[in-house]
Every structure is written in structure tokens, then in C-alpha cells.
């Protein structure tokens, strides 16, 4: 797997969609994963979100689970990684 490091711009947390490719930091260092649900909930945004983590990138298990919104750091859009901002605290 090739890890892309090109970064351009930012994307608001509320604009993320189910099945987006993301990078999260819940395991101590950024790893790739996929959103298993949308962060939108009724009129607000979820503080925790269900993702699939590719923990095998750092010698751990690949598994699904909930992470804090603040642990989502980047999203892949049109071949470019964008920083995620505006997560609920």
C-alpha cells in the first residue's frame, strides 16, 4: 500500500460522508481507515464516530470501533489528503 503525503486545504467535519477514506490518531500515530457512518446526527454532529481502522499498518489488528471526532485528522478526496477541522469537542 502506498501512503500519499500530499495535503491541500481543509474539509469541515460535518462534510464527511460514510465510506470516506480517513486518517485517525486514536492508536498514537496516524493510520488509514474508513468511515462506517456519517458524522451528521439530526441537527448536530456526533462526538464519536464508527470507523474501520487499518491497525496492521503499525503492527496491530484491523478492526472496527468508535473513535472521538477529534481523532479524525485527515480525509482523502480526489486523490489528495485534506485536514479535517470543526470537530465537536
PDB file of N, CA, C and O in Angstrom:
ATOM      1  N   UNK A   1       0.840  -1.177   0.000  1.00  0.00           N
ATOM      2  CA  UNK A   1       0.000   0.000   0.000  1.00  0.00           C
ATOM      3  C   UNK A   1       0.884   1.239   0.000  1.00  0.00           C
ATOM      4  O   UNK A   1       1.813   1.352   0.800  1.00  0.00           O
ATOM      5  N   UNK A   2       0.589   2.156  -0.896  1.00  0.00           N
ATOM      6  CA  UNK A   2       1.327   3.401  -0.983  1.00  0.00           C
ATOM      7  C   UNK A   2       0.631   4.454  -0.135  1.00  0.00           C
ATOM      8  O   UNK A   2      -0.576   4.660  -0.259  1.00  0.00           O
ATOM      9  N   UNK A   3       1.393   5.121   0.727  1.00  0.00           N
ATOM     10  CA  UNK A   3       0.821   6.168   1.562  1.00  0.00           C
ATOM     11  C   UNK A   3       1.118   7.509   0.907  1.00  0.00           C
ATOM     12  O   UNK A   3       2.274   7.868   0.681  1.00  0.00           O
ATOM     13  N   UNK A   4       0.057   8.237   0.610  1.00  0.00           N
ATOM     14  CA  UNK A   4       0.204   9.541  -0.024  1.00  0.00           C
ATOM     15  C   UNK A   4       0.383  10.601   1.055  1.00  0.00           C
ATOM     16  O   UNK A   4      -0.272  10.554   2.096  1.00  0.00           O
ATOM     17  N   UNK A   5       1.273  11.557   0.800  1.00  0.00           N
ATOM     18  CA  UNK A   5       1.509  12.593   1.798  1.00  0.00           C
ATOM     19  C   UNK A   5       1.143  13.985   1.305  1.00  0.00           C
ATOM     20  O   UNK A   5       1.341  14.964   2.024  1.00  0.00           O
ATOM     21  N   UNK A   6       0.615  14.087   0.098  1.00  0.00           N
ATOM     22  CA  UNK A   6       0.212  15.395  -0.439  1.00  0.00           C
ATOM     23  C   UNK A   6      -0.991  15.903   0.349  1.00  0.00           C
ATOM     24  O   UNK A   6      -1.970  15.178   0.526  1.00  0.00           O
ATOM     25  N   UNK A   7      -0.920  17.133   0.816  1.00  0.00           N
ATOM     26  CA  UNK A   7      -2.021  17.710   1.586  1.00  0.00           C
ATOM     27  C   UNK A   7      -2.430  19.038   0.977  1.00  0.00           C
ATOM     28  O   UNK A   7      -1.582  19.849   0.607  1.00  0.00           O
ATOM     29  N   UNK A   8      -3.723  19.254   0.875  1.00  0.00           N
ATOM     30  CA  UNK A   8      -4.201  20.507   0.295  1.00  0.00           C
ATOM     31  C   UNK A   8      -5.500  20.912   0.966  1.00  0.00           C
ATOM     32  O   UNK A   8      -6.488  20.180   0.909  1.00  0.00           O
ATOM     33  N   UNK A   9      -5.499  22.069   1.598  1.00  0.00           N
ATOM     34  CA  UNK A   9      -6.735  22.612   2.147  1.00  0.00           C
ATOM     35  C   UNK A   9      -7.288  21.864   3.349  1.00  0.00           C
ATOM     36  O   UNK A   9      -6.634  21.008   3.945  1.00  0.00           O
ATOM     37  N   UNK A  10      -8.519  22.226   3.678  1.00  0.00           N
ATOM     38  CA  UNK A  10      -9.201  21.623   4.813  1.00  0.00           C
ATOM     39  C   UNK A  10     -10.624  21.249   4.412  1.00  0.00           C
ATOM     40  O   UNK A  10     -11.175  21.780   3.448  1.00  0.00           O
ATOM     41  N   UNK A  11     -11.205  20.327   5.169  1.00  0.00           N
ATOM     42  CA  UNK A  11     -12.598  19.931   4.989  1.00  0.00           C
ATOM     43  C   UNK A  11     -13.253  19.951   6.357  1.00  0.00           C
ATOM     44  O   UNK A  11     -12.667  19.492   7.337  1.00  0.00           O
ATOM     45  N   UNK A  12     -14.456  20.476   6.426  1.00  0.00           N
ATOM     46  CA  UNK A  12     -15.194  20.540   7.684  1.00  0.00           C
ATOM     47  C   UNK A  12     -15.668  19.136   8.070  1.00  0.00           C
ATOM     48  O   UNK A  12     -16.080  18.357   7.210  1.00  0.00           O
ATOM     49  N   UNK A  13     -15.609  18.821   9.354  1.00  0.00           N
ATOM     50  CA  UNK A  13     -16.035  17.522   9.879  1.00  0.00           C
ATOM     51  C   UNK A  13     -17.463  17.187   9.458  1.00  0.00           C
ATOM     52  O   UNK A  13     -17.761  16.028   9.170  1.00  0.00           O
ATOM     53  N   UNK A  14     -18.332  18.160   9.419  1.00  0.00           N
ATOM     54  CA  UNK A  14     -19.724  17.938   9.039  1.00  0.00           C
ATOM     55  C   UNK A  14     -19.901  17.547   7.576  1.00  0.00           C
ATOM     56  O   UNK A  14     -20.963  17.053   7.196  1.00  0.00           O
ATOM     57  N   UNK A  15     -18.877  17.759   6.751  1.00  0.00           N
ATOM     58  CA  UNK A  15     -18.943  17.412   5.334  1.00  0.00           C
ATOM     59  C   UNK A  15     -18.433  16.006   5.033  1.00  0.00           C
ATOM     60  O   UNK A  15     -18.446  15.576   3.880  1.00  0.00           O
ATOM     61  N   UNK A  16     -17.980  15.282   6.067  1.00  0.00           N
ATOM     62  CA  UNK A  16     -17.543  13.902   5.855  1.00  0.00           C
ATOM     63  C   UNK A  16     -18.746  13.022   5.548  1.00  0.00           C
ATOM     64  O   UNK A  16     -19.863  13.307   5.981  1.00  0.00           O
ATOM     65  N   UNK A  17     -18.505  11.940   4.790  1.00  0.00           N
ATOM     66  CA  UNK A  17     -19.586  11.032   4.400  1.00  0.00           C
ATOM     67  C   UNK A  17     -19.192   9.595   4.706  1.00  0.00           C
ATOM     68  O   UNK A  17     -18.009   9.273   4.807  1.00  0.00           O
ATOM     69  N   UNK A  18     -20.186   8.742   4.850  1.00  0.00           N
ATOM     70  CA  UNK A  18     -19.953   7.321   5.038  1.00  0.00           C
ATOM     71  C   UNK A  18     -19.067   6.812   3.906  1.00  0.00           C
ATOM     72  O   UNK A  18     -19.221   7.227   2.757  1.00  0.00           O
ATOM     73  N   UNK A  19     -18.144   5.917   4.229  1.00  0.00           N
ATOM     74  CA  UNK A  19     -17.189   5.291   3.308  1.00  0.00           C
ATOM     75  C   UNK A  19     -16.032   6.191   2.890  1.00  0.00           C
ATOM     76  O   UNK A  19     -15.230   5.786   2.048  1.00  0.00           O
ATOM     77  N   UNK A  20     -15.915   7.409   3.450  1.00  0.00           N
ATOM     78  CA  UNK A  20     -14.735   8.237   3.176  1.00  0.00           C
ATOM     79  C   UNK A  20     -13.493   7.545   3.715  1.00  0.00           C
ATOM     80  O   UNK A  20     -13.536   6.935   4.784  1.00  0.00           O
ATOM     81  N   UNK A  21     -12.382   7.636   2.980  1.00  0.00           N
ATOM     82  CA  UNK A  21     -11.089   7.163   3.469  1.00  0.00           C
ATOM     83  C   UNK A  21     -10.535   8.245   4.384  1.00  0.00           C
ATOM     84  O   UNK A  21     -10.489   9.416   4.009  1.00  0.00           O
ATOM     85  N   UNK A  22     -10.112   7.855   5.591  1.00  0.00           N
ATOM     86  CA  UNK A  22      -9.660   8.833   6.580  1.00  0.00           C
ATOM     87  C   UNK A  22      -8.336   8.407   7.188  1.00  0.00           C
ATOM     88  O   UNK A  22      -7.892   7.274   7.006  1.00  0.00           O
ATOM     89  N   UNK A  23      -7.716   9.317   7.905  1.00  0.00           N
ATOM     90  CA  UNK A  23      -6.586   9.008   8.788  1.00  0.00           C
ATOM     91  C   UNK A  23      -7.002   9.429  10.183  1.00  0.00           C
ATOM     92  O   UNK A  23      -7.544  10.514  10.391  1.00  0.00           O
ATOM     93  N   UNK A  24      -6.735   8.543  11.136  1.00  0.00           N
ATOM     94  CA  UNK A  24      -7.102   8.830  12.525  1.00  0.00           C
ATOM     95  C   UNK A  24      -5.890   8.590  13.422  1.00  0.00           C
ATOM     96  O   UNK A  24      -4.961   7.871  13.053  1.00  0.00           O
ATOM     97  N   UNK A  25      -5.913   9.204  14.609  1.00  0.00           N
ATOM     98  CA  UNK A  25      -4.759   9.138  15.516  1.00  0.00           C
ATOM     99  C   UNK A  25      -5.070   8.448  16.841  1.00  0.00           C
ATOM    100  O   UNK A  25      -4.334   8.631  17.811  1.00  0.00           O
ATOM    101  N   UNK A  26      -6.148   7.656  16.906  1.00  0.00           N
ATOM    102  CA  UNK A  26      -6.541   7.067  18.179  1.00  0.00           C
ATOM    103  C   UNK A  26      -5.555   6.027  18.704  1.00  0.00           C
ATOM    104  O   UNK A  26      -5.572   5.709  19.893  1.00  0.00           O
ATOM    105  N   UNK A  27      -4.697   5.492  17.835  1.00  0.00           N
ATOM    106  CA  UNK A  27      -3.724   4.491  18.267  1.00  0.00           C
ATOM    107  C   UNK A  27      -2.339   5.090  18.514  1.00  0.00           C
ATOM    108  O   UNK A  27      -1.363   4.353  18.654  1.00  0.00           O
ATOM    109  N   UNK A  28      -2.248   6.409  18.567  1.00  0.00           N
ATOM    110  CA  UNK A  28      -0.988   7.064  18.886  1.00  0.00           C
ATOM    111  C   UNK A  28      -0.288   7.676  17.691  1.00  0.00           C
ATOM    112  O   UNK A  28       0.433   8.663  17.835  1.00  0.00           O
ATOM    113  N   UNK A  29      -0.488   7.111  16.522  1.00  0.00           N
ATOM    114  CA  UNK A  29       0.066   7.691  15.305  1.00  0.00           C
ATOM    115  C   UNK A  29      -0.959   7.542  14.186  1.00  0.00           C
ATOM    116  O   UNK A  29      -1.781   6.626  14.222  1.00  0.00           O
ATOM    117  N   UNK A  30      -0.923   8.419  13.203  1.00  0.00           N
ATOM    118  CA  UNK A  30      -1.955   8.373  12.155  1.00  0.00           C
ATOM    119  C   UNK A  30      -1.948   7.060  11.376  1.00  0.00           C
ATOM    120  O   UNK A  30      -0.902   6.604  10.914  1.00  0.00           O
ATOM    121  N   UNK A  31      -3.138   6.458  11.238  1.00  0.00           N
ATOM    122  CA  UNK A  31      -3.318   5.253  10.431  1.00  0.00           C
ATOM    123  C   UNK A  31      -4.526   5.457   9.525  1.00  0.00           C
ATOM    124  O   UNK A  31      -5.415   6.256   9.819  1.00  0.00           O
ATOM    125  N   UNK A  32      -4.540   4.722   8.425  1.00  0.00           N
ATOM    126  CA  UNK A  32      -5.649   4.822   7.481  1.00  0.00           C
ATOM    127  C   UNK A  32      -6.859   4.065   7.996  1.00  0.00           C
ATOM    128  O   UNK A  32      -6.742   3.160   8.822  1.00  0.00           O
ATOM    129  N   UNK A  33      -8.009   4.445   7.499  1.00  0.00           N
ATOM    130  CA  UNK A  33      -9.255   3.774   7.865  1.00  0.00           C
ATOM    131  C   UNK A  33     -10.381   4.238   6.965  1.00  0.00           C
ATOM    132  O   UNK A  33     -10.160   4.934   5.973  1.00  0.00           O
ATOM    133  N   UNK A  34     -11.598   3.840   7.326  1.00  0.00           N
ATOM    134  CA  UNK A  34     -12.772   4.189   6.542  1.00  0.00           C
ATOM    135  C   UNK A  34     -13.922   4.494   7.488  1.00  0.00           C
ATOM    136  O   UNK A  34     -14.117   3.795   8.483  1.00  0.00           O
ATOM    137  N   UNK A  35     -14.682   5.537   7.178  1.00  0.00           N
ATOM    138  CA  UNK A  35     -15.860   5.867   7.983  1.00  0.00           C
ATOM    139  C   UNK A  35     -16.949   4.833   7.723  1.00  0.00           C
ATOM    140  O   UNK A  35     -17.268   4.543   6.570  1.00  0.00           O
ATOM    141  N   UNK A  36     -17.516   4.280   8.783  1.00  0.00           N
ATOM    142  CA  UNK A  36     -18.605   3.317   8.652  1.00  0.00           C
ATOM    143  C   UNK A  36     -19.964   3.974   8.849  1.00  0.00           C
ATOM    144  O   UNK A  36     -20.996   3.324   8.683  1.00  0.00           O
ATOM    145  N   UNK A  37     -19.974   5.258   9.202  1.00  0.00           N
ATOM    146  CA  UNK A  37     -21.219   6.011   9.355  1.00  0.00           C
ATOM    147  C   UNK A  37     -20.945   7.488   9.109  1.00  0.00           C
ATOM    148  O   UNK A  37     -19.798   7.933   9.149  1.00  0.00           O
ATOM    149  N   UNK A  38     -21.987   8.223   8.859  1.00  0.00           N
ATOM    150  CA  UNK A  38     -21.878   9.667   8.657  1.00  0.00           C
ATOM    151  C   UNK A  38     -21.798  10.368  10.014  1.00  0.00           C
ATOM    152  O   UNK A  38     -22.420   9.919  10.976  1.00  0.00           O
ATOM    153  N   UNK A  39     -21.038  11.464  10.102  1.00  0.00           N
ATOM    154  CA  UNK A  39     -20.959  12.174  11.377  1.00  0.00           C
ATOM    155  C   UNK A  39     -22.197  13.016  11.693  1.00  0.00           C
ATOM    156  O   UNK A  39     -22.345  13.494  12.817  1.00  0.00           O
ATOM    157  N   UNK A  40     -23.086  13.200  10.716  1.00  0.00           N
ATOM    158  CA  UNK A  40     -24.283  14.002  10.953  1.00  0.00           C
ATOM    159  C   UNK A  40     -25.320  13.208  11.729  1.00  0.00           C
ATOM    160  O   UNK A  40     -25.561  12.033  11.450  1.00  0.00           O
ATOM    161  N   UNK A  41     -25.930  13.866  12.708  1.00  0.00           N
ATOM    162  CA  UNK A  41     -26.943  13.225  13.549  1.00  0.00           C
ATOM    163  C   UNK A  41     -28.043  14.243  13.827  1.00  0.00           C
ATOM    164  O   UNK A  41     -27.852  15.167  14.617  1.00  0.00           O
ATOM    165  N   UNK A  42     -29.179  14.077  13.188  1.00  0.00           N
ATOM    166  CA  UNK A  42     -30.265  15.039  13.401  1.00  0.00           C
ATOM    167  C   UNK A  42     -29.824  16.438  13.053  1.00  0.00           C
ATOM    168  O   UNK A  42     -29.447  16.712  11.913  1.00  0.00           O
ATOM    169  N   UNK A  43     -29.870  17.329  14.031  1.00  0.00           N
ATOM    170  CA  UNK A  43     -29.462  18.712  13.797  1.00  0.00           C
ATOM    171  C   UNK A  43     -28.005  18.976  14.138  1.00  0.00           C
ATOM    172  O   UNK A  43     -27.495  20.064  13.871  1.00  0.00           O
ATOM    173  N   UNK A  44     -27.330  17.998  14.722  1.00  0.00           N
ATOM    174  CA  UNK A  44     -25.954  18.218  15.170  1.00  0.00           C
ATOM    175  C   UNK A  44     -24.970  17.228  14.579  1.00  0.00           C
ATOM    176  O   UNK A  44     -25.259  16.544  13.597  1.00  0.00           O
ATOM    177  N   UNK A  45     -23.792  17.166  15.206  1.00  0.00           N
ATOM    178  CA  UNK A  45     -22.733  16.269  14.773  1.00  0.00           C
ATOM    179  C   UNK A  45     -22.383  15.306  15.899  1.00  0.00           C
ATOM    180  O   UNK A  45     -22.435  15.672  17.074  1.00  0.00           O
ATOM    181  N   UNK A  46     -22.027  14.079  15.541  1.00  0.00           N
ATOM    182  CA  UNK A  46     -21.658  13.079  16.540  1.00  0.00           C
ATOM    183  C   UNK A  46     -20.280  13.396  17.121  1.00  0.00           C
ATOM    184  O   UNK A  46     -19.370  13.814  16.405  1.00  0.00           O
ATOM    185  N   UNK A  47     -20.146  13.191  18.427  1.00  0.00           N
ATOM    186  CA  UNK A  47     -18.849  13.381  19.080  1.00  0.00           C
ATOM    187  C   UNK A  47     -17.979  12.134  18.951  1.00  0.00           C
ATOM    188  O   UNK A  47     -16.753  12.215  19.025  1.00  0.00           O
ATOM    189  N   UNK A  48     -18.618  10.979  18.758  1.00  0.00           N
ATOM    190  CA  UNK A  48     -17.884   9.746  18.452  1.00  0.00           C
ATOM    191  C   UNK A  48     -18.429   9.209  17.139  1.00  0.00           C
ATOM    192  O   UNK A  48     -19.600   9.404  16.812  1.00  0.00           O
ATOM    193  N   UNK A  49     -17.569   8.533  16.394  1.00  0.00           N
ATOM    194  CA  UNK A  49     -17.973   8.042  15.074  1.00  0.00           C
ATOM    195  C   UNK A  49     -17.388   6.655  14.844  1.00  0.00           C
ATOM    196  O   UNK A  49     -16.267   6.363  15.261  1.00  0.00           O
ATOM    197  N   UNK A  50     -18.155   5.811  14.180  1.00  0.00           N
ATOM    198  CA  UNK A  50     -17.755   4.430  13.907  1.00  0.00           C
ATOM    199  C   UNK A  50     -16.865   4.381  12.673  1.00  0.00           C
ATOM    200  O   UNK A  50     -17.241   4.863  11.605  1.00  0.00           O
ATOM    201  N   UNK A  51     -15.668   3.788  12.830  1.00  0.00           N
ATOM    202  CA  UNK A  51     -14.727   3.679  11.712  1.00  0.00           C
ATOM    203  C   UNK A  51     -14.160   2.262  11.637  1.00  0.00           C
ATOM    204  O   UNK A  51     -14.275   1.487  12.586  1.00  0.00           O
ATOM    205  N   UNK A  52     -13.552   1.937  10.507  1.00  0.00           N
ATOM    206  CA  UNK A  52     -12.748   0.732  10.342  1.00  0.00           C
ATOM    207  C   UNK A  52     -11.302   1.199  10.350  1.00  0.00           C
ATOM    208  O   UNK A  52     -10.918   2.024   9.521  1.00  0.00           O
ATOM    209  N   UNK A  53     -10.489   0.683  11.274  1.00  0.00           N
ATOM    210  CA  UNK A  53      -9.087   1.080  11.405  1.00  0.00           C
ATOM    211  C   UNK A  53      -8.180   0.024  10.799  1.00  0.00           C
ATOM    212  O   UNK A  53      -8.366  -1.170  11.036  1.00  0.00           O
ATOM    213  N   UNK A  54      -7.206   0.454  10.024  1.00  0.00           N
ATOM    214  CA  UNK A  54      -6.199  -0.447   9.468  1.00  0.00           C
ATOM    215  C   UNK A  54      -5.001  -0.483  10.411  1.00  0.00           C
ATOM    216  O   UNK A  54      -3.926   0.018  10.082  1.00  0.00           O
ATOM    217  N   UNK A  55      -5.192  -1.072  11.571  1.00  0.00           N
ATOM    218  CA  UNK A  55      -4.151  -1.137  12.587  1.00  0.00           C
ATOM    219  C   UNK A  55      -2.938  -1.940  12.154  1.00  0.00           C
ATOM    220  O   UNK A  55      -1.866  -1.800  12.742  1.00  0.00           O
ATOM    221  N   UNK A  56      -3.087  -2.784  11.128  1.00  0.00           N
ATOM    222  CA  UNK A  56      -1.963  -3.594  10.649  1.00  0.00           C
ATOM    223  C   UNK A  56      -0.832  -2.718  10.104  1.00  0.00           C
ATOM    224  O   UNK A  56       0.294  -3.194   9.953  1.00  0.00           O
ATOM    225  N   UNK A  57      -1.110  -1.466   9.811  1.00  0.00           N
ATOM    226  CA  UNK A  57      -0.063  -0.552   9.348  1.00  0.00           C
ATOM    227  C   UNK A  57       0.980  -0.299  10.433  1.00  0.00           C
ATOM    228  O   UNK A  57       2.117   0.063  10.131  1.00  0.00           O
ATOM    229  N   UNK A  58       0.596  -0.488  11.691  1.00  0.00           N
ATOM    230  CA  UNK A  58       1.537  -0.270  12.791  1.00  0.00           C
ATOM    231  C   UNK A  58       1.686  -1.519  13.662  1.00  0.00           C
ATOM    232  O   UNK A  58       2.084  -1.424  14.823  1.00  0.00           O
ATOM    233  N   UNK A  59       1.367  -2.692  13.100  1.00  0.00           N
ATOM    234  CA  UNK A  59       1.563  -3.946  13.814  1.00  0.00           C
ATOM    235  C   UNK A  59       0.438  -4.336  14.752  1.00  0.00           C
ATOM    236  O   UNK A  59       0.645  -5.168  15.636  1.00  0.00           O
ATOM    237  N   UNK A  60      -0.736  -3.770  14.591  1.00  0.00           N
ATOM    238  CA  UNK A  60      -1.885  -4.114  15.419  1.00  0.00           C
ATOM    239  C   UNK A  60      -2.941  -4.779  14.546  1.00  0.00           C
ATOM    240  O   UNK A  60      -2.681  -5.090  13.384  1.00  0.00           O
ATOM    241  N   UNK A  61      -4.126  -4.997  15.097  1.00  0.00           N
ATOM    242  CA  UNK A  61      -5.205  -5.637  14.356  1.00  0.00           C
ATOM    243  C   UNK A  61      -6.039  -4.617  13.585  1.00  0.00           C
ATOM    244  O   UNK A  61      -6.206  -3.478  14.021  1.00  0.00           O
ATOM    245  N   UNK A  62      -6.562  -5.043  12.424  1.00  0.00           N
ATOM    246  CA  UNK A  62      -7.553  -4.253  11.699  1.00  0.00           C
ATOM    247  C   UNK A  62      -8.894  -4.530  12.368  1.00  0.00           C
ATOM    248  O   UNK A  62      -9.264  -5.691  12.546  1.00  0.00           O
ATOM    249  N   UNK A  63      -9.622  -3.490  12.739  1.00  0.00           N
ATOM    250  CA  UNK A  63     -10.919  -3.702  13.378  1.00  0.00           C
ATOM    251  C   UNK A  63     -11.765  -2.447  13.330  1.00  0.00           C
ATOM    252  O   UNK A  63     -11.259  -1.345  13.120  1.00  0.00           O
ATOM    253  N   UNK A  64     -13.053  -2.628  13.527  1.00  0.00           N
ATOM    254  CA  UNK A  64     -13.993  -1.519  13.572  1.00  0.00           C
ATOM    255  C   UNK A  64     -14.260  -1.100  15.000  1.00  0.00           C
ATOM    256  O   UNK A  64     -14.172  -1.912  15.921  1.00  0.00           O
ATOM    257  N   UNK A  65     -14.586   0.169  15.183  1.00  0.00           N
ATOM    258  CA  UNK A  65     -14.917   0.669  16.506  1.00  0.00           C
ATOM    259  C   UNK A  65     -15.166   2.160  16.470  1.00  0.00           C
ATOM    260  O   UNK A  65     -15.009   2.804  15.433  1.00  0.00           O
ATOM    261  N   UNK A  66     -15.556   2.704  17.610  1.00  0.00           N
ATOM    262  CA  UNK A  66     -15.847   4.132  17.719  1.00  0.00           C
ATOM    263  C   UNK A  66     -14.613   4.895  18.165  1.00  0.00           C
ATOM    264  O   UNK A  66     -13.850   4.430  19.012  1.00  0.00           O
ATOM    265  N   UNK A  67     -14.428   6.073  17.585  1.00  0.00           N
ATOM    266  CA  UNK A  67     -13.334   6.962  17.997  1.00  0.00           C
ATOM    267  C   UNK A  67     -13.923   8.355  18.216  1.00  0.00           C
ATOM    268  O   UNK A  67     -14.991   8.678  17.697  1.00  0.00           O
ATOM    269  N   UNK A  68     -13.222   9.162  18.981  1.00  0.00           N
ATOM    270  CA  UNK A  68     -13.631  10.539  19.190  1.00  0.00           C
ATOM    271  C   UNK A  68     -13.488  11.305  17.888  1.00  0.00           C
ATOM    272  O   UNK A  68     -12.579  11.034  17.104  1.00  0.00           O
ATOM    273  N   UNK A  69     -14.369  12.251  17.654  1.00  0.00           N
ATOM    274  CA  UNK A  69     -14.330  13.068  16.439  1.00  0.00           C
ATOM    275  C   UNK A  69     -12.992  13.781  16.300  1.00  0.00           C
ATOM    276  O   UNK A  69     -12.505  13.973  15.186  1.00  0.00           O
ATOM    277  N   UNK A  70     -12.396  14.174  17.416  1.00  0.00           N
ATOM    278  CA  UNK A  70     -11.119  14.890  17.376  1.00  0.00           C
ATOM    279  C   UNK A  70      -9.964  14.001  16.918  1.00  0.00           C
ATOM    280  O   UNK A  70      -8.891  14.507  16.587  1.00  0.00           O
ATOM    281  N   UNK A  71     -10.170  12.672  16.895  1.00  0.00           N
ATOM    282  CA  UNK A  71      -9.129  11.755  16.428  1.00  0.00           C
ATOM    283  C   UNK A  71      -9.105  11.608  14.911  1.00  0.00           C
ATOM    284  O   UNK A  71      -8.174  11.011  14.371  1.00  0.00           O
ATOM    285  N   UNK A  72     -10.103  12.135  14.215  1.00  0.00           N
ATOM    286  CA  UNK A  72     -10.117  12.113  12.746  1.00  0.00           C
ATOM    287  C   UNK A  72      -9.308  13.323  12.286  1.00  0.00           C
ATOM    288  O   UNK A  72      -9.715  14.464  12.500  1.00  0.00           O
ATOM    289  N   UNK A  73      -8.156  13.070  11.653  1.00  0.00           N
ATOM    290  CA  UNK A  73      -7.270  14.185  11.313  1.00  0.00           C
ATOM    291  C   UNK A  73      -7.246  14.528   9.829  1.00  0.00           C
ATOM    292  O   UNK A  73      -7.033  15.689   9.480  1.00  0.00           O
ATOM    293  N   UNK A  74      -7.460  13.543   8.936  1.00  0.00           N
ATOM    294  CA  UNK A  74      -7.411  13.803   7.504  1.00  0.00           C
ATOM    295  C   UNK A  74      -8.435  12.959   6.769  1.00  0.00           C
ATOM    296  O   UNK A  74      -8.854  11.907   7.251  1.00  0.00           O
ATOM    297  N   UNK A  75      -8.836  13.436   5.586  1.00  0.00           N
ATOM    298  CA  UNK A  75      -9.758  12.700   4.721  1.00  0.00           C
ATOM    299  C   UNK A  75      -9.213  12.756   3.297  1.00  0.00           C
ATOM    300  O   UNK A  75      -8.653  13.769   2.877  1.00  0.00           O
ATOM    301  N   UNK A  76      -9.379  11.663   2.560  1.00  0.00           N
ATOM    302  CA  UNK A  76      -8.913  11.582   1.176  1.00  0.00           C
ATOM    303  C   UNK A  76     -10.040  11.976   0.236  1.00  0.00           C
ATOM    304  O   UNK A  76     -11.095  11.340   0.225  1.00  0.00           O
ATOM    305  N   UNK A  77      -9.824  13.015  -0.548  1.00  0.00           N
ATOM    306  CA  UNK A  77     -10.799  13.473  -1.540  1.00  0.00           C
ATOM    307  C   UNK A  77     -10.075  13.717  -2.854  1.00  0.00           C
ATOM    308  O   UNK A  77      -9.117  14.488  -2.907  1.00  0.00           O
ATOM    309  N   UNK A  78     -10.525  13.069  -3.899  1.00  0.00           N
ATOM    310  CA  UNK A  78      -9.981  13.216  -5.245  1.00  0.00           C
ATOM    311  C   UNK A  78      -8.467  13.043  -5.275  1.00  0.00           C
ATOM    312  O   UNK A  78      -7.761  13.803  -5.938  1.00  0.00           O
ATOM    313  N   UNK A  79      -7.971  12.030  -4.547  1.00  0.00           N
ATOM    314  CA  UNK A  79      -6.554  11.695  -4.558  1.00  0.00           C
ATOM    315  C   UNK A  79      -5.660  12.563  -3.706  1.00  0.00           C
ATOM    316  O   UNK A  79      -4.438  12.424  -3.761  1.00  0.00           O
ATOM    317  N   UNK A  80      -6.239  13.466  -2.909  1.00  0.00           N
ATOM    318  CA  UNK A  80      -5.463  14.379  -2.071  1.00  0.00           C
ATOM    319  C   UNK A  80      -5.963  14.324  -0.632  1.00  0.00           C
ATOM    320  O   UNK A  80      -7.169  14.289  -0.389  1.00  0.00           O
ATOM    321  N   UNK A  81      -5.027  14.316   0.323  1.00  0.00           N
ATOM    322  CA  UNK A  81      -5.394  14.325   1.740  1.00  0.00           C
ATOM    323  C   UNK A  81      -5.684  15.751   2.183  1.00  0.00           C
ATOM    324  O   UNK A  81      -4.907  16.666   1.907  1.00  0.00           O
ATOM    325  N   UNK A  82      -6.808  15.936   2.872  1.00  0.00           N
ATOM    326  CA  UNK A  82      -7.222  17.245   3.395  1.00  0.00           C
ATOM    327  C   UNK A  82      -7.338  17.149   4.915  1.00  0.00           C
ATOM    328  O   UNK A  82      -7.834  16.156   5.446  1.00  0.00           O
ATOM    329  N   UNK A  83      -6.882  18.178   5.600  1.00  0.00           N
ATOM    330  CA  UNK A  83      -7.007  18.237   7.061  1.00  0.00           C
ATOM    331  C   UNK A  83      -8.472  18.429   7.424  1.00  0.00           C
ATOM    332  O   UNK A  83      -9.184  19.192   6.771  1.00  0.00           O
ATOM    333  N   UNK A  84      -8.921  17.733   8.471  1.00  0.00           N
ATOM    334  CA  UNK A  84     -10.314  17.842   8.930  1.00  0.00           C
ATOM    335  C   UNK A  84     -10.371  18.846  10.079  1.00  0.00           C
ATOM    336  O   UNK A  84      -9.586  18.772  11.023  1.00  0.00           O
ATOM    337  N   UNK A  85     -11.316  19.789   9.983  1.00  0.00           N
ATOM    338  CA  UNK A  85     -11.489  20.808  11.020  1.00  0.00           C
ATOM    339  C   UNK A  85     -12.951  20.829  11.463  1.00  0.00           C
ATOM    340  O   UNK A  85     -13.814  20.230  10.822  1.00  0.00           O
ATOM    341  N   UNK A  86     -13.212  21.518  12.557  1.00  0.00           N
ATOM    342  CA  UNK A  86     -14.583  21.734  13.012  1.00  0.00           C
ATOM    343  C   UNK A  86     -15.212  20.557  13.744  1.00  0.00           C
ATOM    344  O   UNK A  86     -16.438  20.449  13.796  1.00  0.00           O
ATOM    345  N   UNK A  87     -14.386  19.665  14.317  1.00  0.00           N
ATOM    346  CA  UNK A  87     -14.938  18.552  15.079  1.00  0.00           C
ATOM    347  C   UNK A  87     -15.539  19.048  16.384  1.00  0.00           C
ATOM    348  O   UNK A  87     -15.005  19.970  17.000  1.00  0.00           O
ATOM    349  N   UNK A  88     -16.667  18.436  16.821  1.00  0.00           N
ATOM    350  CA  UNK A  88     -17.232  18.814  18.118  1.00  0.00           C
ATOM    351  C   UNK A  88     -16.317  18.356  19.248  1.00  0.00           C
ATOM    352  O   UNK A  88     -15.709  17.288  19.174  1.00  0.00           O
ATOM    353  N   UNK A  89     -16.228  19.168  20.287  1.00  0.00           N
ATOM    354  CA  UNK A  89     -15.326  18.841  21.413  1.00  0.00           C
ATOM    355  C   UNK A  89     -16.000  17.922  22.403  1.00  0.00           C
ATOM    356  O   UNK A  89     -15.394  17.546  23.407  1.00  0.00           O
TER     357      UNK A  89
END
